[in-house]
Amino acid sequence: MNKAQILERIDLLLDVYRWSLRGNRGLSVGQRICLTMERAKLMAALDEIAEGSGTAIPVYTIPAHLEEKVQHIYKTITP
């Protein structure tokens, strides 16, 4: 992933995370933890890029079933 792709993914995860916190809906606590873990690994990947590698591969991604839920929520909350 390049820097732009990583930043876009972080924004998507943050949007879904923030939405789920309002009224405690959409995602369980454990699912929100998974989103936080992926964001942390993406931030580490940004550090790798800043050190000069140009691209990085995040070590952690959320499970496929949670990814589907995140994409559904994102489509619901974005105009």
Sequence and secondary structure as in RCSB ss.txt:
>XXXX:A:sequence
MNKAQILERIDLLLDVYRWSLRGNRGLSVGQRICLTMERAKLMAALDEIAEGSGTAIPVYTIPAHLEEKVQHIYK
TITP
>XXXX:A:secstr
  HHHHHHHHHHHHHHHHHHHTTT SS HHHHHHHHHHHHHHHHHHHHIIIIIS    S    HHHHHHHHHHHH
HH  
